[in-house]
């Protein structure tokens, strides 16, 4: 018989026996009193109606509520009321239901077990819908639980699935290996040798062994859920969650030319797995420090699992050289200081460009035009990759600058054409995007994006206005102005105080990421973590030295490039239970109103409690202290 060793003990498990853990965590919702169950379901239903009121999400709302009523073992007579809440009625009862739930004896000492229960419910079918994560974040906020606890729970779940160890007898091991050999050929045919090298299901060496998964998952989702995961169907479910054999995006590389695309590959920015992933897209390449796709993203730490899209490097390098030549040519041709503060200040709005500028600009016409076309094609191809769930069934956040933002724009545009486009994208961040800025062009994206659509722009980006407006008939450019889309997802951020020109999007990325609410390595430190926790490659002495040397507020943007905690090494991190603002050095950046509403400007108050990162920003409350939104948001604390 196979012998089993005791699982490794972790701090968050101490003091609780296995039966007690199973009893406490197996569908916590069913252990609530009837008023608590009703309040739980009602809170979710009202939140769904607020977050996803669109007709195309109607079936999703109904499906979630019907399933949740069964999950909580509520009577069928409750269902009509819950469907009415999900249809938009009863929104004024949100705070009341939250208070009823918090008064439940089971939640008095540890309210975050509701987040655990709701996550178990969200993952029970082996998929993590982006809309489910947005709902989770919102419920977490309503119950006044630090949002970092949600990340901690996701991390702990993966820790269980990856690190539970179990000894096997020789007989059991031989039997397992025999079964694995039979599956190997099929696996190779499905995903290719590259994927086998790229990763295995949930990081377990040799494939996803059912006993290991069941043992680990029981501590999070209860014995019933663990039993389901231990089944053949459960194994397939977890495999689908993380993509083909767990390799996901690392297993994907374009084997042959697709249309006009010559290069398309995902490069890992961090080590490890996460229940939500981030993909960063670079806008151009330059010589020297920024000669690689990963260089601008050295400080990015939105997720433990992050990728950078490598695309058309030859053409992006040509564009980078042309941009440098254009800038140097203009500087040499005109009086530098006078031009900077007089002529260029107004030139971005000009419809007729000076002949001297057009002469210098001829050097950029061809590479810019080529990259405009190729970025659109790359965006469409990225859409197909995401729609095919190459990344697994997990929420995805997309971040890009310049032509990288254009890739995202066309990715969303392509996805919006498909019926099954919902539930994949959580947040998108477009910085200095050379794309159409009319609201009607962005409206279809609300069907695709569950969380936030962030448009970061700079009114004084004369280079973008010059090279894009001279090659396009469009006068409204998203990278130069707000997008006047009246939707709770749309967030316009004026980055003029941290970006002086288009080339700064690459050079000042750390500051920009903080300004738009995307977490960086420094933000993770300010949340209470240490470098020893964030990265095992950093020694304690280096950790202390870096924390002592790191200024609380950089004195200039020029210093920001050197403020990264660790520059090029892959990172890993663990969320912690404290939460602090990480935007003190970006307080001047603000969310702008496309109509410059005075009423919106009066809402520049720090919220009394954290705001969910997937309903009002990618990083809650970080820039709420300096925001005035483009559209009124009924979910924000200032307007509640």
Secondary structure, DSSP 8 states (H G I E B T S, - for coil): ----------GGGTT--HHHHHHHHS-GGGGS-HHHHHHHHHHHHHHHHHH--SGGGHHHHHHHHHHHHHHTT--GGGHHHHHHHHTT--GGGHHHHHHHHHTSGGGSS-TTHHHHHHHHHHHTTS---HHHHHHHHHHHHHTT--THHHHHHHHHHHHHHHH------HHHHHHHHHHHHHHHHHHHHHHHHHHHHH--GGG-TTS--HHHHHHHHHHHHHHHHHHHHTSHHHHHHHHHHH-GGGTGGGG-B--S-BTTB--EEEEESB-S--SEEEEEE-S---SGGG-SSSGGGTTB-S-SEEEEEEE-HHHHHHHHHHHHHHHHHHHHHS-HHHIIIIIHHHHTT-SS--HHHHHHHHHHHHHHHHHHHHHHHHHHHHHHHHHTTTT-SSEEEEEEETHHHHHHHHHHHHHTTSTT-TTSEEEEEEES--SB--HHHHTTHHHHBSS-EEEEE-TT-HHHHHHHHTT-S---BGGGS-----STTEEEEE-TTT-SSTTHHHHTHHHHHHHTT--BHHHHHHTT--HHHH-TTS-HHHHHHHHHHS-SS-SSGGGGGGG-SSSSS-B-----S------GGGTT-EE--TT--HHHHTT----SS---TTTT-SSTTTTGGG---SS--TTSTTT-
